[in-house]
């Protein structure tokens, strides 16, 4: 019987951790401004088209800049 109870406690704890992580992720997604996201998505598309025309170093620099704008 005690093995069964310990299993249930562990299962409940794991479920709570997962639920908390999912809720945190949802809160983070809600903070992202939709207009900013759409703008950055367009900029990434433009950058992908320019990828073959510019140097790798410049491409990576611009990609990092876009990433930083999204995370702010």
C-alpha positions as CSV (number, residue, x, y, z in Angstrom):
1,X,0.0,0.0,0.0
2,X,2.8,2.5,0.8
3,X,4.5,1.8,-2.5
4,X,1.3,2.7,-4.2
5,X,1.0,6.0,-2.2
6,X,4.5,6.9,-2.9
7,X,4.0,6.4,-6.6
8,X,0.9,8.6,-6.5
9,X,2.9,11.4,-4.7
10,X,5.6,11.2,-7.3
11,X,3.2,11.2,-10.2
12,X,1.3,14.2,-8.7
13,X,4.6,16.1,-8.2
14,X,5.7,15.4,-11.8
15,X,2.3,16.5,-13.1
16,X,2.5,19.8,-11.1
17,X,5.9,20.5,-12.4
18,X,4.8,20.0,-16.0
19,X,1.7,22.1,-15.5
20,X,3.8,24.9,-14.0
21,X,6.2,24.8,-16.9
22,X,3.4,24.8,-19.5
23,X,1.7,27.8,-17.7
24,X,5.0,29.7,-17.6
25,X,5.5,29.1,-21.3
26,X,2.0,30.3,-22.1
27,X,2.5,33.5,-20.0
28,X,5.8,34.2,-21.9
29,X,4.0,33.7,-25.3
30,X,1.3,36.1,-24.2
31,X,3.9,38.8,-23.5
32,X,5.1,38.8,-27.1
33,X,3.6,41.7,-29.1
34,X,1.8,40.3,-32.2
35,X,2.7,43.3,-34.4
36,X,6.3,43.0,-33.5
37,X,6.3,39.3,-34.1
38,X,4.8,39.8,-37.6
39,X,7.4,42.5,-38.4
40,X,10.2,40.3,-37.3
41,X,8.9,37.4,-39.3
42,X,8.9,39.5,-42.4
43,X,12.4,40.7,-41.7
44,X,13.6,37.1,-41.3
45,X,12.0,36.2,-44.7
46,X,13.9,39.1,-46.3
47,X,17.1,38.1,-44.6
48,X,16.7,34.5,-45.9
49,X,16.4,35.8,-49.5
50,X,19.5,37.9,-49.0
51,X,21.5,35.0,-47.5
52,X,23.2,34.0,-50.7
53,X,24.1,37.6,-51.6
54,X,25.8,38.7,-48.3
55,X,28.7,37.3,-46.4
56,X,28.1,34.7,-43.7
57,X,29.4,36.9,-41.0
58,X,26.9,39.7,-41.9
59,X,24.1,37.2,-42.2
60,X,24.7,35.9,-38.7
61,X,25.0,39.4,-37.3
62,X,21.6,40.4,-38.7
63,X,20.1,37.2,-37.5
64,X,21.3,37.8,-34.0
65,X,20.0,41.3,-34.1
66,X,16.5,40.0,-35.1
67,X,16.7,37.4,-32.3
68,X,17.5,40.1,-29.8
69,X,14.6,42.2,-30.9
70,X,12.3,39.2,-30.4
71,X,13.5,38.5,-26.9
72,X,13.2,42.0,-25.6
